[in-house]
Amino acid sequence: MGNREKLLDGALQCLLEKGYAATTARDIASAAGVSLAAINYHFRTTEALLDEALRRALEQWGEELERALGGAAGVADPAERFEAIWVRVIESVTRNRSLWTTQFEVVTRLGRQAEPDASWGGPQREAQAALAALFHHIDPAAEPELAQRIGGFYQALLTGVVVQHLVVPEQAMSGRELAGALFEIAARLRR
């Protein structure tokens, strides 16, 4: 493994243990077993390294989630599939709590910047497309606008579900409650 990969691994370890704001370049270099200069050489800034490590971690979480959801995708009834998927999503969020707390730290940092950080646009679109495909088998290549719209809805829902499970897990919604609420909302929208 080269220094670049060691730095990414070290950065992820520090992110998950300390969070974004508390992680220093020295922490990362020490965890990676490389010199401080290697951060500048490979990433230019500590923030760029941390951002790349977090993106990779979120990609890995997405892959883990896809594997976990394999059984739910085969459920024929859409309502049962919706509930089964959310049960597995919530289990994964609970297992990966430190990843999600770190992601919210990054969201806060990005929200305080004077200008939006365009480098997160691609990963956000990819996440939306993956969610649309997961929940409704929407092919983002064939229906990009629909995938973005439906995926964006699920991304917004996921963010709220994650917050509930991070802040007050015993009051957070379950997969069954989410499905019931969605049915109720849909009925009210039709009135």
C-alpha positions, 0 to 999 in steps of 0.5 A: 500500500502506498502513502496515498492509500495509507493516508486515506486509511489513517484519515478514515480511522481518525474521522471515525474515532475523533470526528472531522473537527478534532482530527489534525494532520498530525493525527492522520500522519501518525495513524498512517505511519507517514510523514506530515509532508505526504499529506501536502504532496498527495492531497494539498490540504488536510481538508481535501484528504478528510473529504476524500476519506469520507467520500470513500467511506460513504461509498463503502457504506452504500455498497454495504447497504446494497448487499444488506438490502439484497433480500428486500429487493426481492420482496414483490409487494412495494409496501413490504419492500419499502418497510424491509428496506428501511429496517435494513437501512436503520440497522446499518445506520445504527452500526455505522453511527460514527460515520453518520455523526462525522458526515453531519459535521462535514455538512455543517462545515460545508453549510458555513462556507460562503460558496457551495462546494461543487465537489460534493455535487457528483456524490450527491447525484450518485446517491440519489440515483442509487436510492431511486434504483434501490427503492423503485428499480428506476434506471438513472441512465434511462430516466435521469430526471425521475431518478434525481427527483425520487432519489432526492426524496429518499435522500431527504427522508434518509437524512431525517431518519438518520438524525432521529436515530442519532439524537433520540433513537428510542423515539425514532421511526421504524421501517413500519412507521415510515411505511404507515406515515407514507400511506397516510401522507399519500392519502391526504395528498389525494384529497 
